[in-house]
């Protein structure tokens, strides 16, 4: 299992447009990826689950990645988040 911590840069937080792009990008990987925020967890490959967390701008989140391509995903996640302005 790999863990990646990140501070959300978008002042609005995780909202519909970047969330849908993030889910689409993460779905290309086989590994399971969980987003933790404020004591809650969500499947990061589900837009409904992501949106239900209510992640706001400036929040610190943790991604927990587990699976056959976890190394590749953990190395790519920061670039993916940056590409979508999160």
Secondary structure, DSSP 8 states (H G I E B T S, - for coil): -EEEEEE--STT-S-HHHHHHHHHHHTTS-SEEEEEETTEEEETT-HHHHHHT---TT-EEEEEEESTTHHHHHHHHHHHHHHTT-
